[in-house]
Amino acid sequence: MRLTSARFALASALALSLAFPLSAQTAPAPAPAAQVQVDRSPWLYKGSDLPQDKAWIFGALPNGLRYAVRRNGVPPGQVSVRVRVDAGSLMETDAERGFAHLIEHLSFRGSEFVPDGEAKRIWQRLGVTFGADSNAQTSPTQTVYKLDLPAATPAGFDESMKILSGMVDSPGLSAAALDAERPVVLAEQREQPGPQRRVGDATRGLFFAGQPLAERSPIGTAETLTAATPAAVKAFHDRWYRPDRTVVIIAGDIDPALMEAAIVRHFADWRPAGPAPAEPDFGKPDPEARTSAALVEPAMPPTITLATLRPWQYNDDTAIFNQKRIVDLLAIRLINRRLERRARAGGSYLAAGAELDDVSRSVNATFVNIQPLGEDWEPALRDVRVVIADAMTNPPTQAEIDREVAEIDAAMKASVDTAPVEAGAKQADDMVQALDIRETVTTPQAAYEILQDMKRKKMFTPEAVLASSKKVFAGAATRAMIVTPTPSANAEQRLNAVLAEDVTGLIQGRKAAADVSFDQLPRFGKPGKVTSRSKVTELGIDRISFANGVNLLLWPTSAETGRVYVRVRFGRGYQALPKGRESAAWAADYALVQSGIGKIDQNGLEALTTARRIGMDFAIDDDAFELSAMTSAEDLADQLKLLAAKLVDPGWDPNPVIRARAAAIAGADSFDSAPAGVLARDLERLIRGGDPRWGTPGRETIARLTPEAFRALWEPLLKTGPIEVMVFGDVKAEPALAAVAATFGAMKPRQPAPVPPGGASVAFPAPNTTPEIRYHKGPETQAAAVIAWPTGGGSAGIAEGRKLQALSALFSDRLLDRLRSQEGASYSPQVISDWPVGLDNGGRIMAVGLVAPDKTDLFFRLAREIAADLAANPITRDELRRVMAPLMQQVARSSTGNSFWLRELEGGTFDPARIAAADTIARDYGTVTPADLQALAVKYLQPGKDWSFVVLPTPAKEGE
């Protein structure tokens, strides 16, 4: 991939501005090939006739370990490593539940080549962010160790491979390590939302009855984790962590020969501890097991889940196998489109959808998920069954099929177009996923050719889709689970009764889709006149102004092949919302987009944009509302027409508003079910001094929303305020300028957006010595704690805001070490800095942790101790390195993509300071010193200036 010189300059400047080298080592010389006999046959493609992706280089070592490596320069300098071990929770015995996940934790804590906690520090010095770049995941069937190494040097890469080899071969399984990490795993288990966990456990127990998957959650149980001993954990490790069950996957920006040499050097000597265990039997769906169940969960909205289960079996990943599966997926797409249309028209359910899935090599299943409209769930289930019965009884029209084929074709063609900028991390993750489900990978072009071959063979016919619709809803066993917030008399019997009904008599004729075209969108008049054009920033972006007041930032760049990003900012955002009262703003991200344009409803818009990369997203920022989309050069002109038409002639279909209201009411109680839910609902409002423009409204406010009130709020907001258009991506400048001129540039001049008195100001809550309290209705073992200090905001202080990111990263690293690694009190505490560029105030540094109720005081004590120490003492050069290297590498990698620059430059046509700040990014991050961070801590982390907040379990009533 080739990047503009300016992008290279930023990435290079960030790397070189470190006051210390990332690595002063030299890489070991590659091991002579003669020392280890590597089988280089493409083992992944055994039994497959799919075209091999020649970019992947395959190998197998004598000890059985396999590998797949490839060169990839996206993002530049990064190497993504995945070590997949075929060992998950389904390999555990009853007494070992949670051991696979526990070993994952212990491996990261310490291993043969690094002492306790040192791997994290080594990788930080190499620019790795803990959690984001170095992590692991345990599933029922595998454990995957992940490392994204930025700015990888040969020495840094080799050291990382050595560490990873020690983690899987010889993790630290001592009593001391186990006693230190066990509380962390128990904290992770404790922090899981109670209602979702209970529903998940009950559903797995019903659907997979008689199979290990029914009761093998990777997190394990408190009993088995508490009883775990070093010997027992080691026995599991020795049994399942074996080279013949391990695959190393690498995709990155270094020579593949170095990748192979490092694998040979660090993994070839790995020897299994004993004979290979028998492959576990994951069982098959039991047709004699219980078929349905009902669960009462007060914090959850009503939901129904149906499952048609078939035994999972291995299939050679061939072209015809994939082609048959595509027809099956097309049948599911048709059903889902019909379900969505019925819901949009005011059906008996809020949402419903079907999916095909291979679950943990245990079942092949068709799932149907239904969220009824309210607690009257029987009509919803019946209506969904009617749609499915129709698909199984009557063939679709060829026009319906052609539309879905066109959508699939467009998506696969887009993958071909953007393949040159596909990230190495994604390619590595895709390989892991393929291995887990025993499939292969191929190139986007080869996959696209398989689809074209299907078209040539006329595989997409009404008869073929009808046959697939019948096939995907046939199986060895069926299951149904209903969850209701209140007890429902005889719910299970009523569920079975509706499922037993013959609904074919309720099938109605299908309504043909109306013909729509872009000609039905409003016309904008003559193309707008350009009044000024100049280059801004070192990147050479065009800043263009039109006579009607619209401003454009235009950046033609091939950094992301085939992608064009469009962002339209208008009005004044949160500043324009009514201050001092709740409004209908909360429903806009769904209802505003779905309410149509002019007389064209959402169904018509979807038909209009079939097989094209045209979309629409909506968001509210501090100082603007935003419409955005990712499109292509070919579709840019029509994409701009659609976005401009949304402002000129928005539709006001009432159904999306009614649906948004119903969905919000259905989910309102779920916020109270766990501390994290209360934070999600209340924190954004509380941290702004209770300002009702932010946060989630209460049930009464939601219930009062009407389509008329929604329109009354949004109609003037869409019509007023300045417009800034940003077009960044793989497009030529003059055609893009002409497309903007013909749409936004041709609009009538807009009236100023009224800003309510005080709308641009945001309050910070008053400091407190006793935390503000909210309560949740979830497990009594869960709580949350928050402490925050006010900072600032505005474009004039962007440089200080960037340095505050460094301070918060430092604060977060220390809090993680003390609260998680040392105390075992929280799984993932974090510290965040927010500097709102669109406001002159409202910024903060905020620490958040999910803890046990009796650990909230510990959280506040540690947070305040860390804050005080940061103000009192300068940090060491090594700690600065471990904080700044990951932060600067994050910025350097992000800067190679268009989204980063859209975020940095948005609003810049009305606030030139933002554009000027884009040229100082490397300097602002690269010149941070220990004295800078101490000065910021003294300035902002002041004792007595902090605000604290806790979410505790609802106290039991007397007598309970």
Residue, then its C-alpha position, 0 to 999 in steps of 0.5 A: m500500500r502506498l501512502t501520501s508523504a504527509r501521512f508517512a511524515l506523521a507516522s515517522a515523526l511520532a516514532l522518531s520523537l521518542a527520546f529513546p529507541l524502541s529497540a537497540q537489539t539486533a535480530p538473531a540470524p535465522a536458523p539454518a533451514a537444514q536444522v529443522q525439516v519444515d513441511r511446506s505443503p498448504w495444509l489448510y487446503k487439504g480436501s478443498d478445491l478452493p483457489q489457494d490464496k498464494a499470499w499465505i505461506f504454510g508450514a508444519l514443524p516436525n513436532g506437529l505445530r503448523y503455521a501460516v504467514r503472509r506479508n501485509g503493510v496495513p497499517p505500515g510497520q505493524v505485525s499481527v500475531r495469533v497463536r491458536v491452541d485447540a483447547g477451550s472449555l469443551m475440553e474441560t472435565d466437571a472439576e476443570r470448568g474455567f481452567a482453559h480461561l484461567i490458563e489464558h490469564l496465567s500465561f499473560r501474567g508470567s511464563e518461562f521467559v518473563p517474570d510476573g507482569e513483565a510481558k506487559r511492560i516489555w510490549q509497552r516499550l515496543g508500543v503495544t497497548f495492553g488490551a487493545d494490542s495484546n490480549a487473548q480470548t477463550s471460547p468453547t473450542q479454542t484459546v487464541y493469543k493475540l498481539d498487534l506489534p506496531a512499528a515492529t523491528p526484527a529484534g522486537f518481533d523476535e523477542s515477542m515471538k519468544i515471549l509468546s512461545g513461552m506463554v503457550d509452552s511454559p506459563g507460570l502455573s505456580a501457587a503464587a501466580l494462581d493465588a494472584e490471578r484467581p481473584v482477577v478471573l473471579a472479578e471478571q466472572r462477577e462483573q458479567p451482567g446477571p440477567q444476560r448471564r442467567v438467560g444465556d445459561a438457561t438458553r444453552g442448557l435448553f438448546f444443547a441439552g445432552q451436549p457438553l456445550a450446555e454447561r461449559s461456559p468458558i468463564g467456569t464456576a466460582e467453585t471450580l476456580t476457587a478449588a483450582t490447584p497448580a497441579a490440576v491446572k498444569a494437568f489440563h495444560d499438559r493434556w491440551y497445550r500441545p504443538d500438534r494442537t497449535v497454529v501460529i498465524i502472522a500477517g504483517d509488514i516484515d519479510p515472511a522469511l523472518m516470520e518463518a525463522a522466528i517460528v522455527r527458532h522459538f517453537a520447534d523445540w516444544r515437546p508435548a508432556g505426554p501422549a495425545p488425548a482422545e479427541p472430545d466428543f461434543g455430542k449431537p442434538d437430542p431429539e428426545a430432550r425437552t423442547s421448550a422453556a419459560l424464564v422470568e427475568p424482570a430486567m429483560p424485555p420479552t424475547i423469544t428464541l427459536a432453534t432448529l438444530r442439526p448435528w454438526q459435521y465436517n465438510d470439505d470446504t469446496a466450491i460447491f459446498n460454499q455455493k449451496r451455503i450461499v443459496d441457504l444464506l440468500a433464503i435467510r436474507l429474504i426472510n429477514r427482509r420480509l420480517e423487517r418490512r412487517a415490523r416497519a409497517g407497525g407489526s406485533y414485534l419490534a424486531a425479528g431475524a433469522e440466522l444460520d450458525d455453526v456453534s462450537r463444532s457442536v450443532n449446525a443451527t437456524f436461530v430465530n430471535i423475536q422481540p415482541l411489541g410489549e408483553d403480548w408475545e403470542p401475536a408476535l410469535r404467530d406473525v413471525r411463523v407466518v413469514i417463515a411458513d410463507a417462505m417454506t410454502n411459496p417460492p419467492t419471485q425472481a425479482e426478490i431473488d435478483r435484489e438479494v443477489a445484487e446486494i451480495d454481489a455488491a458486497m463481494k465486489a466491494s471486498v475485491d476493491t478494498a482488498p489492497v487495504e485490508a488490515g493484517a490483523k483482520q486477515a489473521d483473525d479471519m484465518v483463526q476463524a476459518l481454523d476454528i470451524r474447519e474451513t479455509v480462506t481464499t482471496p476476495q476475487a476467488a470468492y467473487e468468481i464463485l458467485q459469478d459461477m453460480k449466476r452462470k449456472k443459474m443456481f439462483t432460482p425460485e425453486a432453489v431458494l424455496a428448497s433452501s428455505k425448507k432445508v434450513f428450517a428442518g432438523a433433528a431437534t427444535r427448541a424454543m425459549i421465552v423470556t418475560p419480565t413478569p410471570s406469564a401464566n402457563a407461558e411454556q404451554r402457550l408457547n408450545a400451543v402457538l408453535a403447534e398451530d398450522v399458520t399456513g392459512l394466515i399467509q397473505g399475498r405479498k405486496a410488490a415493491a414500489d418502483v422508485s428512482f433518484d428522480q423522485l428526490p427533491r431538486f436542488g437548483k443550479p450547481g453552487k458557485v465556488t467563492s474560494r478555494s485553498k490548500v490547508t494543512e500539510l496534507g494539502i486538503d482543499r478548503i472550498s466555500f460556496a456562495n450559499g455558505v456551505n463549506l467543503l473539505l475535499w481530500p482525494t487520497s488512495a490510502e484506502t482503495g475503493r473507499v470514500y468517506v462523506r461527513v455532513r455536519f450541520g447546525r449546532g448539535y447538543q448546543a442547539l437542544p433545549k437546555g433544562r429539559e429532556s427532548a426527543a433527541w434520544a430517538a434520532d439515531y434510529a427514527l430520523v434515519q428511518s423516517g424516509i425522504g419526502k414521499i419515499d419511505q425506508n423500504g423505498l430508499e433501500a430499493l433505491t440503493t440496492a447493490r450500491r454503497i450508499g448509506m446514512d448514519f446520524a450522530i449528535d456532536d457537541d457543536a454539530f449534528e452529523l450525517s455520514a456514510m462510506t461510499s465509492a467514487e461511482d456512488l458518490a454523486d447519488q450518496l450526496k443527493l441522498l444526504a442533501a435531500k434529508l436536509v431539504d425534504p425529510g420524511w416524517d413517517p410516524n412508524p419509526v418514532i413509534r418503534a423507537r419509543a416501544a424499543a426504548i420502553a422495552g429496554a428501560d428496565s434493563f439499565d437497572s439490572a447491573p451497575a454497567g447499565v446504570l452507568a450507561r444510562d446516567l453517567e453522561r448526564l451526571i458528569r455534566g452536572g445533570d444537564p438533561r441534554w445528555g444521558t438516557p431519559g426516563r420511562e415517563t419521558i420516553a412514553r410521552l414521545t409522539p411522532e408530532a413532538f419528534r417532528a416539532l423538535w427536528e424539523p427546524l434543526l434540520k433546516t437551520g445552521p451552517i453546513e460543512v461537507m467533508v469528502f475524503g477518499d479514493v475519488k478524483a477532485e473535480p468530479a467530487l467537487a462537482a457532485v457537492a456543488a450540484t447538491f449541497g452547494a445548490m441548496k438555498p442559503r440556510q438560516p442561522a441555528p438558534v442556540p438557547p441561552g447558555g446552550a454552549s456551556v456545560a457544568f461539572p458536578a460539584p465536588n463531593t467528599t461522599p460519593e453520589i449514589r445510584y442503585h441497581k437491581g442486579p447481583e448483590t456482589q456487583a458495584a461500580a465506582v467513578i471519580a472525575w476531575p474537571t479539565g477544559g475544552g475548546s480548540a485553543g487547548i487541543a495541545e493540552g488535551r492531547k497531553l491529558q490523553a498521555l496523563s490519563a493513559l499513565f493514570s490508567d496503567r497504574l490503576l490497572d496494576r494496583l486494582r487488578s494485578q495487585e488487589g484483584a478487585s476489578y477486571s478492567p478499570q480504566v481512566i479516560s480523558d475527554w477534551p470537547v473541542g466543540l465546547d469551551n468547557g466540559g472536559r474531564i479525567m475520569a476513572v471507572g471501575l466495576v468492583a464488589p460493593d465492599k471495594t468501592d472505598l478501596f477504588f477511591r483510595l487508590a485513585r486518589e493516591i495515584a492522583a496525588d503521587l502523579a502531582a507530587n513526583p515526576i515519573t521515570r523515563d521508563e514509565l514515560r516510555r511505557v506510556m508514550a510508546p503505545l499512545m504514539q503508535q496508536v496515533a501513528r497507525s490511526s493516522t494512516g486511515n481517513s477516519f482519523w483525519l475526519r475526526e481531527l479536522e471536522g468543524g475546521t471550516f468554521d474554526p480554523a484552529r482545528i485545521a492548524a492543530a492538525d499540523t502539530i500532532a507529532r509535536d504535541y505527542g512527541t514532546v511530552t516530558p515527565a515534567d509536563l505530566q506532573a504539571l498537568a497533574v498539579k493543575y487538574l488532579q487537585p484534592g477537593k476538586d474531584w466528584s465521585f459516584v457509586v452504583l450499589p445494589t438496592p438495599a434489601k427491604e427490612g424482613e427480606 
